[in-house]
Amino acid sequence: MDAIDSQTIATAWYEALLSAVPVNDFCEAAFDRKPNLFLDFDPRDMEGSQDTPFIGFIPISDRDGQEIEVGAHVVMVVLGIQDAAKERDEGGRGVRYRGGQTLKEFEVEVRGYLEGLEYPLSDWQAEKSNPGKGYFERHIFITVNIPNTLG
């Protein structure tokens, strides 16, 4: 049974992202500022929800035990951006909103950085929401599998 849990992983990722040069550079180029970071982000109190860009780390679940060979730990990473840019297609019939693509690029930067840290990503599942006015969020449920060792 390992001593690592989702809180430990979320805290390590949060602390690493505070000084993540590639992520900071991406945000400064795309949004003219570094991202705000939150640990144990609470979406109900709306802290930071419009203070974009932001990255939130929420420990979600742990599955471990004496008879389990690999402990599974899930952390939700929440990304939030504001991007109201849009383009009209030729002829004016179609509109392409840029926010979804910008959010995808932000996710690639963050996941790429996390993959190089102490707790590697085993797998992930993500969902997007955009409640309007150019505000976009991505919720990434990341599983970290850590083999249990004797002793």
C-alpha positions in Angstrom: 0.0 0.0 0.0 1.5 3.4 -1.0 1.5 6.5 1.1 0.6 8.7 -1.8 -3.0 10.0 -2.3 -4.8 12.4 -4.5 -4.3 15.3 -2.1 -0.5 14.7 -2.3 -0.5 14.6 -6.1 -2.8 17.7 -6.4 -0.5 19.6 -4.0 2.6 18.6 -5.9 1.1 19.6 -9.3 -0.1 22.9 -7.8 3.3 23.8 -6.5 5.0 22.8 -9.7 2.7 24.9 -11.8 3.4 28.0 -9.8 6.7 28.2 -11.6 5.9 26.4 -14.9 7.7 28.4 -17.5 6.0 26.9 -20.6 2.5 27.2 -19.1 3.2 30.8 -17.9 4.7 31.7 -21.4 1.6 30.2 -23.2 -0.8 32.2 -20.9 1.2 35.4 -21.3 1.1 35.1 -25.1 -2.6 34.1 -25.2 -4.1 36.1 -22.4 -1.5 38.8 -21.4 -1.1 37.3 -17.9 0.1 34.3 -16.0 -2.6 31.8 -14.9 -4.2 32.0 -11.4 -3.9 28.7 -9.5 -6.2 27.1 -7.0 -5.8 24.0 -4.8 -9.1 22.4 -3.7 -11.0 24.8 -6.0 -14.6 25.2 -5.0 -16.7 26.1 -8.0 -19.7 27.0 -5.8 -18.1 30.1 -4.3 -17.0 31.3 -7.8 -13.6 32.3 -6.6 -11.6 32.9 -9.7 -14.3 31.7 -12.1 -14.1 34.9 -14.1 -10.5 35.6 -13.1 -9.1 33.9 -16.1 -7.0 32.1 -17.1 -7.0 29.8 -14.2 -6.0 26.2 -13.3 -7.6 24.4 -10.4 -6.5 21.2 -8.8 -9.1 19.1 -6.9 -8.3 15.8 -5.3 -11.2 13.5 -6.3 -10.6 9.8 -5.2 -8.2 7.2 -4.1 -8.4 3.4 -4.5 -5.7 1.5 -2.6 -5.3 -1.4 -0.2 -3.2 -4.2 1.0 -4.4 -6.6 -1.7 -4.3 -4.1 -4.6 -1.2 -4.2 -6.8 -1.6 -0.7 -8.1 -3.2 2.3 -6.3 -5.4 4.5 -8.5 -5.6 8.2 -7.6 -7.8 10.7 -9.4 -7.3 14.5 -9.5 -9.5 16.8 -11.4 -7.7 19.7 -13.2 -10.0 22.6 -14.0 -9.0 25.1 -16.7 -10.8 28.3 -17.3 -10.3 30.9 -20.0 -12.0 34.0 -21.4 -11.9 34.2 -25.2 -14.7 35.8 -27.1 -12.8 35.9 -30.4 -14.8 34.7 -33.4 -14.4 34.5 -37.2 -17.1 34.7 -39.8 -16.7 32.2 -42.7 -16.8 33.3 -46.2 -20.3 34.4 -47.2 -21.1 35.2 -43.6 -23.2 32.1 -42.9 -20.9 30.4 -40.4 -19.3 31.6 -37.2 -16.2 30.0 -35.6 -15.6 30.8 -32.0 -12.0 30.7 -31.1 -12.4 29.8 -27.4 -12.7 26.1 -27.8 -9.5 25.9 -29.8 -7.7 28.2 -27.3 -8.9 26.0 -24.4 -7.6 22.9 -26.2 -4.2 24.5 -26.7 -4.1 25.5 -23.0 -4.9 21.9 -22.0 -2.1 20.5 -24.2 0.4 22.9 -22.4 -0.8 22.0 -18.9 -1.0 18.2 -19.6 2.4 18.3 -21.3 3.9 19.9 -18.3 2.2 17.5 -15.8 3.4 14.5 -17.8 7.0 15.4 -16.9 6.5 15.6 -13.2 7.0 13.1 -10.3 3.5 11.6 -10.6 3.0 10.7 -14.3 -0.5 10.7 -15.9 -1.8 7.1 -16.5 -5.0 8.2 -18.3 -7.5 11.0 -18.4 -11.0 11.9 -19.4 -12.1 15.5 -20.1 -15.2 17.5 -20.7 -15.8 21.1 -21.8 -18.4 23.6 -20.8 -19.0 27.1 -22.1 -21.8 28.9 -20.3 -21.5 31.9 -22.6 -20.0 35.4 -23.0 -16.7 33.9 -24.2 -16.1 31.9 -21.0 -14.8 28.3 -21.4 -13.9 25.6 -18.9 -12.3 22.2 -19.2 -12.6 19.5 -16.5 -9.8 16.9 -16.8 -10.1 13.8 -14.6 -6.6 12.5 -14.4 -5.7 9.1 -13.0 -2.3 8.4 -11.6 -1.5 4.7 -11.0 1.2 4.0 -8.5 2.4 0.4 -8.0 2.3 -0.8 -4.4 5.5 -2.0 -2.9 6.2 -4.3 0.0 7.3 -2.7 3.3 
